[in-house]
Amino acid sequence: MHDLRRQALESSKTVSRKARSRIASGANSKANSAVNSPAQSRATSRNPSRHGSDDDEYLSDGTAWSTNSIDDILNSDDADIPADAWKAELHNRVEQIVDRKRSSTEGRADSLNAYAHILMARYAKDDIESRTGELLPSILRSIKSDTSEPLSVTTVTLDSDDVYDSATDLLRRVISGSESVHTKVSAIHALGAAAFFGGTSEEELEDTMSFFLEIVESDGLSIDAHDEGSVVTAALEEWGLLATGVDDLEEATETAMEAFVEQLDSADAGVQTAAGENIALLYEKSYTPLEDDEEFASEEDEDDAPGPREKMVKRYNVYRRQDQLLHTLDALANASSRRISKKDRKTLHSNFADIRNSVEKPTRGPKYSTAIDQETGRVYGGGRMKVKINRSCEVRIDKWWKLQRLNALRRVLQAGFTRHFDENEAVSRCLPFSMSDR
């Protein structure tokens, strides 16, 4: 049997079989390298840790710009620093961003970084909403040479239907035309946030998903970033986020599955994991609750976890070569090659065990436990992954759509995620919790 794991582990590139064929037929691409300006002091690519644990350590990847004084304002218990001192600092940064005549390019970049840092740490909709008409154009003008993170966090903060229309054309041009890999990755994430939080029609959402899928299918070649794992990972992640907002993915599933299964051959663990999570999501989305006027004809789809559960019904086939897919997922869940770093092996083992479990039984979400509870004689089931919001509230991440949204929010808000969940309706609406989560 064809050993897909060996192909993935021995490859020195992230390129898939289809892309290798295209390259062999004469397609050439320009190698891109990330350009780090003083204003772009973050790492050229960010591969957030996946969800191997319920801890939030990967939220704290550090802010590479110098904001010690801002952190003092945000976190200080010093009685001499007013509790709302951060608001004054935010106001100053907004003034520096919108007043292009009195600020230098480097000064605006520093202010944009500090502005984004504050918005991640504090929910400041009331403080910036009245300046939206000035802020958005200034932020958009800076995207060509700077990071898109200020736009992403502004989008989540404002919860406005106007952001997508204002930003989409420019973001697509930056994604396709920038010579910086970091800028491409940042813009892909900003476009995903704008499409999900910034007001899109169903047609626009699907068009953006097609744009991301083209990046995945071509291994980045479609945006002149061939063989850049961070770019392909970003496109996979944002496709997954947008897919959670589509009720019926049946028509999109076949094409998407072909692309994602192909990316399981990548030598980049981030690409493999993001593709696998999208595969699990597509299987999950192929099941919907039993309608009131339907009869439940088979028990094979019933969740065997304890407690009351909705009866789920399979609506369509996700992938016609499921046996081959399960073989591939098994290989990734047990990858042992020394060519893979210890950290990547741990990531692959943890994530692909869950992904395989969901492909085999799509009613099971991430971190589903098949261990037997000795007291009840039943499996523990889902809900082992929880996110602590405050002392009295935890959100159970028992569905792949919840995990996709959680990861997206953490990419944008970083360590400020829990505060925004507590105070920002856009965030709590995106990732709702039930009373049973408390």
N, C-alpha and C positions, 0 to 999 in steps of 0.2 A: 504493500500500500504506500502511496506517495507520502513521504514524511514531510509535512508542512512545517513542523517545528524546526527540523534541521535547516530547511531553506531559510527560515526567518533568522535563525541564530547565526548562520554562517555568512549571511549577506552583509556586505559592508555598507549598504545603502538602505534607505527607507523605501526605495522604489518597488512597486508591485509588478506582477507579471505583465499586466496589460500595459503599464507605463514603459517597462523595459522593451516591449515589442514596438511601442511608438518611437522610442529613442533609437532602436536599431534601424528603423525605417527612415531615419534622417532628421528627427526632431532634435534641435539643439536648444539649450537654454543658457542664460547668463547666470553665473554663480553670484549669489548675493551674500553680502556680509553685513552684519549689523553695524550701524554707525552710531557711536556713543558720543554725543556732544555733552558739554557740561550740564545741560538741562536734561539730558537723557542718561542719568547716572544709574539707572536700574540695569540689571543684567539684560543682555541682548535677547534672551528668550527665557520665559518662565514656565517651568513644568510643575504646576502645583502638585504636591503629594496627593495621591488618590486617597481613598477613604479606607485605608487598612485598619484604622482605629476610629474611635469616636472622639478622639481628642482634637483640639483645635490648633495643634502646633503648626500646621502648615498655613494658618492664616497669618502668622507672624514672620513673613519672609523679610521683614525689615524695610524701612523706607530709606532708599539710598541717598535721597537728597538731605541736606543738613537742615533739620527742623527741631533741633534740641530746644530752642526757646519756645516753639509752638507746643511741643510735647509738655514742657513745663506748664504752659498755660492750660493745656487740656487736662493734665493729670495732677497738678499740684494741689496739696492740701494747705499750702502756705496761706495764712490768714491775710497777708498783705496783697494777695492776688484775688481780685473779685471773681466770683463764680462764673460770671458771664464775660470774662476777659476775652475768651476765644471769639466772641461775637464781634468785638472791636477789631481783633486781628483779621477775621474773615472779611469784615467791611473794608479794611485797608487793602487786602489782597484783591478784592473785587474791583476797587477803584484803580489799582495798578493794572489789572487785566483789561479793563474797558478803555482806559485812557492811553491809547496807543501813541499819541503825540508826545507824551511826557515820560514814556518808558521805553527802555531798550529791549531788543529781542531777548537778550539773556535775562534781563530783569523780569520780563513777562513770563518767561519759562519758569523761573524760580517761583514767581507768584502763582502760576498755574499748579505747580507741584504742591506748594503749601496749601493752596485752596482745596485741592483734591484731598490732601491729607486731613484737613479739618472736616470736610464733608463726609469722609469715611468714618471719622471718629464721633461726629455729632450729627443729629438729624436737624438740618437747617433750612427746611423748605420755606418757612416764614421769613427767613433772613435773606433769601436770594430770589424769591419768586417775583418780587416787584422789579428786579433788575434783569429778568430773563431776556427781554428784548435787546439789551446791550450785551449781556454775557454770552449768549449762544453764538452770535456772529463772531465775537472776539475769540472764543474757544475754537470755533470751526476754522478760523483763519490760521490758528496756530497748529492745527493738526498736521499740516504738510511737513513741518520740520520737527515737531515735538510729539510727545506721547498723546494717545487718545483717552487716557484714563480720566482726566477731568471731565470729558464729555460723558463717559459711562456713569460716573458717580452722580453727575448732575442729572442725567436721565432718570436714574432710580430715585433720586431725591425729589425731583419735581413731579413725577408721575403725570406728565403732560402728553396730550395727544399730538402735539405739534413738533416734537423733536425729530421723528423719523423723516418727515417730509423735508425738514431743513437740512438734515445731515446725510441722507443716504447717498446722494449723487457724489458728494465730496469724498465720503468714506470709501466708496467703491473705487474712485480714481486713485486714492491713496493706497488702497490694498493692491491695486493692479500696477501702479506706477512707481511706488517708493522703492528706493534701492536698499533700504534698511529692513532687515528681517524683523527686528524688534517693532518697527513702526507698522509693518504689515500685520503682525500678530495683534498688536494693541488695537489697530483699526478694525480687525475682524471681530474682536471681542466688543468693541464699541458699536459696530453695526448690529451685532446680535442683541445687545442691550437696547439699542434704539428700536429695533424691530419688535422686541418683546414688550418693552415698557413705554415706548415712545409713540404709540398710536399708529397701527397699521391695519389695513383691510386684510381679509383672508387671502385675497389674491396677491397682495404685496408680501405677506408673510411667506407664502409658498414660493414666490419669485426669489426671495432672499434665501430660502432653503435650497433652491436650485442653484443659486450662485455658490453657496458653500459646498454643495455636493460636487459641483464641477471642479472645485479646488481639490477635493478629496480624490475624485476619479483620476485626475491628472497628476497626482502627487505634487501639487503646487505649481505645475507647469503652466496652468491657465493664467496665473498671475505672476509669471516670471520668477518663481521661487521654487524651482524644481529641487527635490531631494532635501527640503528643509522640514524636518520632523515637527518643529514647533509650529510652523504654519499649518501643516495638515492637521495636527492635534487641535489647534484653535478652531479650524473650520468644522471638524468633527464635533467638538464641544458645543459650538453655537448652533449647529444643525440640531443636535440633541435637545438643546434648550427650546428652540422654536417648535420642534416636533411635539413637545409636551402641550403646546397650545392648539394643536390640531385634533379635532374630535375623531376624524376618520382618516386613517393613513393607508387604507387598503391600496389605493391606486399608486401611491408613492413607494410602497414597500418593496416591490420586486427590484426596481432600479437601485434603490438605496441599499438593499441587502447585498446585491452583487458588489457594490463599492466597498461596503464595510467588511464583508467576508474577505475580500481581496486584501484589505489593509491589515488583516490578522497576520499576513506574511511579512509585515514590516519588521525591520530590525530595531525600531524605536519603540520602547515599552510604553511611552506615552501615547503614541499613535495606536498601538495594539489595544490598550486599555480603553481609550475613548471610542474606538470602533466597536469593541466588545460591549460597552455600556449601551451604545446605540442599538446594537443587535438585541440586547435584552429588553430595551424599551419597545422595540418593534414587536417582539413577541408578547410583551405585556399588553400593548395596545390592540392586539388582535383578539383579545378577550374583553367582553363587556358584560355588565350585570344582566341577569335574567330579567326579562320584562314581565310585567304583571300578567299578560295574556299568553305567555309562553310556558311550555312544560319542560321540566328538566329531565331529559331522557337518559342521561348517563351520569354516573357518579365519578367518572375518571377525572373530570375537571374540577371537582369540589375540593376546596382548600381543606387540608386535614389538620390545620392548626386549631388549638383550643379556643373556645368562645364562639360567639355568633359571628358569622361571616356571610357576605353576599355570595350568592351562587353565581358563578361566572360561566359564560358560554363562549366557546370558540366560534368566531365569525368567518375566518378565512385562513388559508395556509400562508405562512410567512415565507418559507424557503423550501424549495422542492428537493434539496439535497441535505436534509437535516442530519442523516447519519454521518455524512462526511463532515458537516459542521461540528457535530458533537465530538468526532475524533480530533479535530483541530483544537477545540476548546479543552479537551482532556490533555492534549500535548502541552498547551500553554499553562494549564493549571498545575502541571507537574514538571515544568521546564527545569533542567538541572545543569545545563551547559555552563562551563566555566567562562564562556565568552560573555555571559550575562553577569552584571554586577550583583552582589548580594542583595542590595536594596531593590533592584529591578526584579530579581527572582521572587522576593517576598511580595512585591506588588502584584506580579503576574499570578502567583499562587493564590493569594487572597481574592483578588478580583475575579479571576476566571473560574474559580470554584463556584462563586456566586452566579456568574453569568451562565455557566453551563447548567447550573441548577434551574435557572429561570427559563432557559431554552427548552429543557426537558419538561418542565412544569411551569408554564408562564404565570400561574396565579401566585407563585412564590417570588417575593421581592428580594432586594439585597439583604445580605446577612441573615437569610432564612436558616434556621437551625433544624436539622433533622434528628437531633438528639432526643431521646425519650425521657420525658418527665416521669420519674419513678413513682410519684404520688398519683398521677392521673393516668399513666400509661399511654399518653399521647405525646406527639412531637411538640417541641417548644414553639416552633413556627417563626413568624416574622416579628419585627419590632425590636430586635436587639440593638439596632443602631438608633441612638437618640441624641438629640442636640439640646443641651441645657440652655434655656433662654434666661431664666432667673431662678430664684429659690423655689418658686412654686410651679414652674412650667417647663416641660420638656416636650420636644416635638419628635415623634417617632418617624424615622425614615424607612418606611416599610414598602415603598413603591419606587420603581426606577424613575418615574416622572418626578417624584419628590427629590430624589438624589440629584437628578440633572439640574433642577432649579436651585437646590442648596449649593451645589458646586458653582453655579453661575453667580449667585449672590455673594458667595465668599470671594470669588475672583474680583468682583467689583468693590465690595465693602471691606474685605479683609478682616482685620480684628474688630471692626465696628459693626459686624453683622448682627450680633445679639442686641446691641442698642437699637439698631434700625428695626429689627424685628419687633422690639418692644414699642417703638414710637412711630414707625413709618408704615402707614396702612398699605402702601404698595408692596412692601416686603411681606407682611403678614398675610396679605391677600394672595400673594404668589405661592406661599408655602403655608397653607392653613393647617390648624391643628384642631383636634376634637377634644372634648372634655376628658376622654379616656387617656389623652396624652399627658394630662396634668399629674 
